[in-house]
Amino acid sequence: MWQLLYVIAFVIIAVLAIRGMIRNLMALGVESQRHYAPQPKNSSLGANTVTHPELLDESGRVINEPLLVMRSMTVEDAREQLDALYNSSPSAKEEL
């Protein structure tokens, strides 16, 4: 008797979860098709926004360059750096 009650409760919860997931997917699809008009730069909302300090240069102007710069390195350089980190860790010194 309890097994039947557990199965029914599980089915109800599963149906509610799937219904909510389908509703969210449909809302996401509608939202992704919506086009927003660009905001004017001198709007009252834009005047109140504060720029993050990391996006400013030394003189306080907004920078216009990529924020993530990756340096290419060879596999050997990466292994040497990892070995140096490993050898300088406290646990590596304890094992020696």
N, C-alpha and C positions, 0 to 999 in steps of 0.2 A: 504494500500500500504506500509506504513512504517513497519507494523507488519511483512509483508513478507520479507522485507529487513533485519530486525532484526533477523528473523529466519534463513535466509540464512547466515548472518554474523556469527551467533552463531554456525551453523553447520560447517562452514569452520574453525572457531577457534577450535572447539571440535575435528575435524578430525586432524588438525595439532598437537594438544596437545596429542592425542592418538598415532599418528604416532611417535612423539618424545619419548613418554614413551615406546613404543614397541622397538624403536631403542636403547634406553638406557638399557632396560632389556636384549636385545640380546648382547650388548657390555659387560654388567656386567657378563652374563653367559660365554662368551668367555674368559673374563679376569679371572674369578674364576677357569677356567680349565687350565690356563697357569701355568707352573712350572718354578720357577726362580732358577738359580744356586746360591748356597751360595757364599757370597762375602768373599774373603780371608781377614784375619785379618790384614795383613800387606800391604794392597793395598794403593795406593796413595789417594784414596777417604777416606778410613778409618782413615788415619793418620791426615787428616784435620778436623775430627769431634771433637766437644767439648762435654764432658760429663756434664750433668746437675749437679750442686753442691749438690742437694739433694740426688743424687745417690752415693755420695762419703762419706767415713767414715772420722774420724778425721785426719787420716794420709794421706788422698788423694787417697786411693785405692777404686775401684768400689766395692760396696757391692753386695753380692750374697745371698739375703734373701728376703722373701716376704715384700712388702712395705706397705701392708694394713693388719693390725692385728686387728681383732675384738674381743672384750671381750664379753663373753656371760653374760647376766644379766637376772634376773627374771622380770616378769611383774610388781611386786610391786616396785622393785628398779627403774624401768623406770618411773612409776607413781610418785614416790617420787621426782625424779629429775625434771620431768615436773611440778609438783606442786610447787617445790622450785623456778623454773624459772618463773612461772606465778606469784607467790606471790612477787617475787623481781622486777617485771616489774613496771615501773611508772604508767601504766594504771590501774593496780590492786590496787595500793595505792590510786588512785583518786576515785575509786569506793567505797572504805571503808569509 
